[in-house]
Amino acid sequence: MTHRELFLKNVAQTSDFPLALEIEKAEGVYMYGKDGKQYMDLISGIGVSNVGHRHPKVVEAIKNQVDKYLHLMVYGEYVQSPQVELAEALVKTLVPKVENVQPLDNVYFTNSGTEAVEGAMKLAKRFTGRQEIISCFNAYHGATQGALSLSGSENFKRNFRPLLPEIRNIRHGVMEDLAFITEKTAAIIIEIVGGEAGVRIPSKEYFLALRKRCDETKTLLILDEIQSGFGRTGTFWAFEQFDIYPDVLLCAKGMGGGMPIGAFIANHEVMGVFKNNPILGHITTFGGHPVSAASSLATLKVIVEENLLDAVQSKADLFKSLLVHEKIKEVRNQGLMMAVEFADFDTLKPIIDRAIEKGVVTDWFLFCDNSMRIAPPLIITEEEIRKACEVILESI
């Protein structure tokens, strides 16, 4: 049997229509099929390959760590240099630029973004002694049962109920809904940029009011930067552009340079509640795997040392200047986190399919299926952007 046939027979499917591209190699912004066909990856494996596929420095870090050790012990018991050095590097990106806040200086490593969400939910309940958690309509925070409970789409939840109680959804970016945050609320989990809603960006005034409301009610502000972190929006963290600072920060996806890793980050006081009553309040076997941690540290260094943030906005502006067509209704973006809106899904889907045939991979959004997702590796060149846009316009 062919690999494609085995894929359809033995690998659990998530839909009846997987893309089923058979990729044999990937490098930079490109993936290569079995027949050698080249595909430009305009979605970075859904926000993962921020520094491109198989960046040489990331690959080198992985190989070096493999030569030292793999898994040694469940998370949190042994001193492992990849974890220690990555935690220090992450904390250095989180020096507060606003006054009177405790810096985020305690990193709990997980295997994925959804695990970071689960850990943060437990942390909020344990620290505050409250049960209610607020998230937004059309938000996606993961597919495990706790994270799914936060989802703002009933379509994804209805067949898996009962889920967690005391979850409330509010409208993302709508000022009056902040009144739903009360002294009963343990935390609000919110994206700076509404990702699966189709790149929705509230105002700075909204986030300042959100921060104030959380302070007034002693509610933890948990920012989900699983898609927007690690340089995607032009600053290392998207929240830096909104003059606020979270109580807990979530990251994953672009964090690993292609390896699976996530984290939730808080200060020592908040994170310390996991150490007693009960002891081992949150545990994981493989969280912060040394190979993934080494890969993540190399990714962070590449973003900083190669100044990848500096060109994000100009590259985004080039996309916007080129993606002009009567069928394109709007282009929304925060840096290189972009949504190109069409009339409806029936208009968009054939365009995506044709672009893939022509060697450019895009996608749509879970809760905004009339918009094309564009989130290329930050290393994409202007020449490659021009070529990608040419193919998209031809496909339209």
Secondary structure as the mmCIF struct_conf table of DSSP 4:
data_model
#
loop_
_struct_conf.conf_type_id
_struct_conf.id
_struct_conf.beg_label_comp_id
_struct_conf.beg_label_asym_id
_struct_conf.beg_label_seq_id
_struct_conf.end_label_comp_id
_struct_conf.end_label_asym_id
_struct_conf.end_label_seq_id
HELX_RH_AL_P HELX_RH_AL_P1 HIS A 3 ASN A 10
BEND BEND1 VAL A 11 VAL A 11
HELX_LH_PP_P HELX_LH_PP_P1 ALA A 12 GLN A 13
BEND BEND2 THR A 14 PHE A 17
STRN STRN1 ILE A 23 GLU A 27
STRN STRN2 GLY A 28 GLY A 28
TURN_TY1_P TURN_TY1_P1 VAL A 29 VAL A 29
STRN STRN3 TYR A 30 GLY A 33
TURN_TY1_P TURN_TY1_P2 LYS A 34 ASP A 35
STRN STRN4 GLN A 38 ASP A 41
BEND BEND3 LEU A 42 ILE A 43
HELX_RH_AL_P HELX_RH_AL_P2 SER A 44 GLY A 47
TURN_TY1_P TURN_TY1_P3 VAL A 48 VAL A 48
TURN_TY1_P TURN_TY1_P4 ASN A 50 VAL A 51
STRN STRN5 HIS A 53 HIS A 53
TURN_TY1_P TURN_TY1_P5 ARG A 54 ARG A 54
HELX_RH_AL_P HELX_RH_AL_P3 PRO A 56 VAL A 66
TURN_TY1_P TURN_TY1_P6 ASP A 67 LYS A 68
BEND BEND4 LEU A 70 LEU A 70
BEND BEND5 MET A 73 VAL A 74
TURN_TY1_P TURN_TY1_P7 TYR A 75 GLY A 76
BEND BEND6 GLU A 77 TYR A 78
HELX_RH_AL_P HELX_RH_AL_P4 SER A 81 LYS A 92
TURN_TY1_P TURN_TY1_P8 THR A 93 LEU A 94
BEND BEND7 LYS A 97 ASN A 100
STRN STRN6 ASN A 106 THR A 110
BEND BEND8 ASN A 111 SER A 112
HELX_RH_AL_P HELX_RH_AL_P5 GLY A 113 THR A 128
STRN STRN7 GLU A 132 CYS A 136
TURN_TY1_P TURN_TY1_P9 PHE A 137 ASN A 138
BEND BEND9 ALA A 143 THR A 144
HELX_RH_AL_P HELX_RH_AL_P6 GLN A 145 LEU A 150
BEND BEND10 GLY A 152 GLY A 152
HELX_RH_AL_P HELX_RH_AL_P7 GLU A 154 LYS A 157
HELX_RH_3T_P HELX_RH_3T_P1 ARG A 158 PHE A 160
BEND BEND11 PRO A 162 PRO A 162
BEND BEND12 PRO A 165 GLU A 166
STRN STRN8 ILE A 167 ILE A 170
TURN_TY1_P TURN_TY1_P10 HIS A 172 GLY A 173
HELX_RH_3T_P HELX_RH_3T_P2 MET A 175 PHE A 180
TURN_TY1_P TURN_TY1_P11 GLU A 183 LYS A 184
STRN STRN9 THR A 185 GLU A 191
BEND BEND13 ILE A 192 VAL A 193
STRN STRN10 GLY A 194 GLY A 194
TURN_TY1_P TURN_TY1_P12 GLY A 195 GLY A 198
BEND BEND14 VAL A 199 VAL A 199
STRN STRN11 ARG A 200 ARG A 200
HELX_RH_AL_P HELX_RH_AL_P8 LYS A 204 THR A 217
TURN_TY1_P TURN_TY1_P13 LYS A 218 LYS A 218
STRN STRN12 LEU A 220 ASP A 224
TURN_TY1_P TURN_TY1_P14 ILE A 226 THR A 233
BEND BEND15 GLY A 234 TRP A 237
HELX_RH_3T_P HELX_RH_3T_P3 ALA A 238 PHE A 242
TURN_TY1_P TURN_TY1_P15 ASP A 243 ASP A 243
BEND BEND16 ASP A 247 ASP A 247
STRN STRN13 VAL A 248 CYS A 251
HELX_RH_3T_P HELX_RH_3T_P4 LYS A 253 GLY A 256
TURN_TY1_P TURN_TY1_P16 GLY A 257 GLY A 258
BEND BEND17 MET A 259 MET A 259
STRN STRN14 GLY A 262 ALA A 266
HELX_RH_AL_P HELX_RH_AL_P9 HIS A 268 MET A 271
HELX_RH_3T_P HELX_RH_3T_P5 GLY A 272 LYS A 275
BEND BEND18 ASN A 276 PRO A 278
TURN_TY1_P TURN_TY1_P17 ILE A 279 LEU A 280
BEND BEND19 GLY A 281 HIS A 282
BEND BEND20 THR A 285 PHE A 286
TURN_TY1_P TURN_TY1_P18 GLY A 287 GLY A 288
HELX_RH_AL_P HELX_RH_AL_P10 PRO A 290 GLU A 305
TURN_TY1_P TURN_TY1_P19 GLU A 306 ASN A 307
HELX_RH_3T_P HELX_RH_3T_P6 LEU A 308 ALA A 311
HELX_RH_AL_P HELX_RH_AL_P11 VAL A 312 LEU A 322
TURN_TY1_P TURN_TY1_P20 GLU A 326 LYS A 327
STRN STRN15 GLU A 330 GLN A 334
TURN_TY1_P TURN_TY1_P21 GLY A 335 LEU A 336
STRN STRN16 MET A 337 GLU A 341
BEND BEND21 ALA A 343 ALA A 343
HELX_RH_AL_P HELX_RH_AL_P12 PHE A 345 GLU A 357
TURN_TY1_P TURN_TY1_P22 LYS A 358 GLY A 359
STRN STRN17 VAL A 360 VAL A 361
STRN STRN18 ASP A 363 PHE A 365
TURN_TY1_P TURN_TY1_P23 LEU A 366 PHE A 367
STRN STRN19 CYS A 368 ILE A 374
TURN_TY1_P TURN_TY1_P24 LEU A 378 ILE A 379
HELX_RH_AL_P HELX_RH_AL_P13 GLU A 382 SER A 395
#
